[in-house]
């Protein structure tokens, strides 16, 4: 990544948790202009899953710096955090489209 820039429509790894285990659950989180909520959400989700192999997959349609905020805070999370960011011209299908894009990239069982 270039600084904290997330590649468009590709699924970017935002952290590198160890050990890498295939997640049993993929938590797809559609976001749009959620820069204040992302750090709080990451801090709350990590203990909520109590060791279950889970990945967090943000599908972001933001116009603000939500992707950069997620990239800054993901290294502090022990769960794998990934992001798909759609530029404003690449948004398709609204919320349902974001959920479907996340499902296509999810690695969980």
Secondary structure, DSSP 8 states (H G I E B T S, - for coil): --TT---BTSEEE----SS----SEEEEEEESS-HHHHHHHHHHHHHHTTT--EEEEEEE--SSSHHHHHHHHHTT-SSEEEEEE--GGG--SHHHHHHHHHHHH----
